[in-house]
Amino acid sequence: MPRLFATAARGTERALRDELKTLGLQSLRVDHGGVHFEGDLAHGMKACLHARCAVRVLWELGGFPVPTPAALYDGVRSLDWSEHLTPSHTLAVRATCRDSTLTHSQFVALKTKDAIVDQLRDRHGQRPDVDVGNPDVPVYVRVSGDRATVYLDLAGEALHRRGWRTRTTDAVMKETLASAVLSLCRWEPWRPLVDPLCGAGTIPIEAALRARNVAPGLDRGFAFERWPRYDDALRARWNELRAEARAAVKGRCEVPIVAADRDPEAVECARLNARQAGVEGDLTLRVGDARDLTWEHLRGHLVTDPPYGDRLRASAQELQGFYQRLGEVVAGLRGSIAAVLVGAPELTRGFPVPVLKAFPLYNGNIPCTLQVYRP
Ligand SMILES: C[S@@+](CC[C@H](N)C(=O)[O-])C[C@H]1O[C@@H](n2cnc3c(N)ncnc32)[C@H](O)[C@@H]1O
């Protein structure tokens, strides 16, 4: 069976594994930075369409030991690239290296590209061009230890780019991370949700899309649609998958979802993003201070990503005061769950409620922890 690898932000691999399992994908194995699974290209297409926490879905072409740069070149050249691209397709190569003698990912990408274009030039007398921004065939090389694995990236543009976030505020999180956070704190679409520090609205919009059962890849294009191997049978399967996903969208969200921020511009930005995502009517958008939050009649989840670390424009004292008050707000949410993405653990040390669960993860390059409370 061909093998695939879906990548995820570090710390969110298990959330991705669970959702791939729900999609019926087989032979799942969690690894550093993602989840391996088995299936054909149509299974990879399904993951692109439905997986909310996946950043990329990669189709494995082969793997080999890479004790030297020459071994990398030879290994890449030993794969049959004619099946995957022609001189009239464009390509780009990305690489990651971990615990390896090959430490420079750009060098690995360059060597790989050379091996591919040399093979095609020898066979066809012409070579494909490189298009870094929007390649037809994005190639991905993962070097781990002294082994390289070569993949094609089905999505091209990373999967967090759903197409709806046209406006951003400072320090937005990726849509895929917002979705993983919702999964890790076990939010279910029948639980009311509030994000009192919503910024551009990423968490509440992802929640509303989930509640409406909108597949995250429904309204965007994918690199695989431009591959030579994307034949009539695959096109028919893709159209079928998309039609099924479109038919499954619910007309409205049944549960209250509140998005608030003290900055009116952020709330406006969240509104416009929600409109673009088709869920503006599913959200209650408010300008307000998180320190004044009361839970009113709602019992549900508070899920939020407060300012911290590098993303902060406040003095240490202001910050301490803010987190002290946030702790009191969280403690007041009896019968609810609160999930707070925290950049520095000392910020929440004074919370008057114990942490129920803590998930270390990365928001971009910033290490942080999702702390879950049940007040
Ligand atoms: C890290 S950003 C949230 C980003 C958001 N998760 C996203 O991806 O779009 C933190 C937000 O908290 C807001 N904020 C800071 N202090 C606040 C307060 N006391 N009450 C409400 N919002 C506040 C800021 O305006 C900012 O939009």
The ligand as a Gaussian input file, in Angstrom:
#p B3LYP/6-31G(d) Opt

LIG

0 1
 C       -2.588000      36.751000      20.624000
 S       -3.912000      37.769000      20.118000
 C       -5.173000      36.622000      19.698000
 C       -5.001000      36.123000      18.297000
 C       -6.097000      35.185000      17.862000
 N       -6.021000      33.899000      18.544000
 C       -6.039000      34.967000      16.357000
 O       -5.465000      33.971000      15.904000
 O       -6.529000      35.791000      15.609000
 C       -4.474000      38.409000      21.633000
 C       -5.631000      39.388000      21.536000
 O       -5.984000      39.756000      22.872000
 C       -6.523000      41.070000      22.815000
 N       -6.502000      41.612000      24.198000
 C       -5.427000      41.969000      24.952000
 N       -5.845000      42.328000      26.200000
 C       -7.192000      42.166000      26.219000
 C       -8.195000      42.324000      27.212000
 N       -7.892000      42.757000      28.431000
 N       -9.470000      42.045000      26.903000
 C       -9.807000      41.626000      25.656000
 N       -8.907000      41.482000      24.661000
 C       -7.614000      41.727000      24.943000
 C       -5.641000      41.790000      21.832000
 O       -6.353000      42.922000      21.308000
 C       -5.367000      40.683000      20.802000
 O       -6.283000      40.788000      19.724000

